[in-house]
Amino acid sequence: MRREITSWYSHNLGMEMPLVVYGHSGYPLLMFPTAAADYLEYERFYLVDAIKDYVEAGLIKAFSINSVNRYSLLNKESHPAWKVEMLARYDRYITDEVLPLIRNESGAEARPLTTGASLGAFLAANTYFKHPDLFRGTISMSGSYDIYNYLESYYDDNVYFNNPMMYLKNLNDDYHLPRLRHADSIVIVSGQGSYEAPDRSRELSGVLHSKGIPHRLELWGHDVNHDWPWWRKMLPFYLGEFLR
């Protein structure tokens, strides 16, 4: 399996941002790490191995990137305004810097599928819901889609426009909503075991349903915990369905 690391100084974030590419061809998959982890996390925890059959067959080309969670939502020393400013800058990093790299490798019109687990699920879902014209869909695993509890009741435009549970409820435009209503690849999946929070997935599903946005809410069993062995089962399963 081809594995190539690249890095550059992000003008949006003001820091060096590495990423790793797995595979030689195939549909582009953009992977967001959990919590404060880095771009190699999915390799270390064998999630890349779990999808390697698709990668080696040239069906999927995976791009795994860093997050800025340690500087934003998980940074207890920062003011909430800075936390969401970093999320806004991260969004521009993805669209202005990462997406052009993906399109250079996968075609000028490529619309990647996003994925992530835990806090990575929020990032994956938020990226897709904000940019359904640039991305194809999302496989979001074991996520929470309301960031307000990280922000000490602080509110501004960056909070609103990076919180799916806020902006999706009020979405009623002629550009984003029609594109979301034609979505064919939204999977919101959660276990119901230890440390999972399936109600958060149910809440997001309820909002999507109220807006007429097609999606799949998948709740796995009460033995399915918030942990890597299950994410290694979920991602290849839903990728297999996506690739049919």
Summary of the structure (lengths in Angstrom):
residues: 244
radius of gyration: 16.7
end to end distance: 21.9
largest distance: 47.6
contacts: 813
relative contact order: 0.14
helix: 40%
strand: 19%
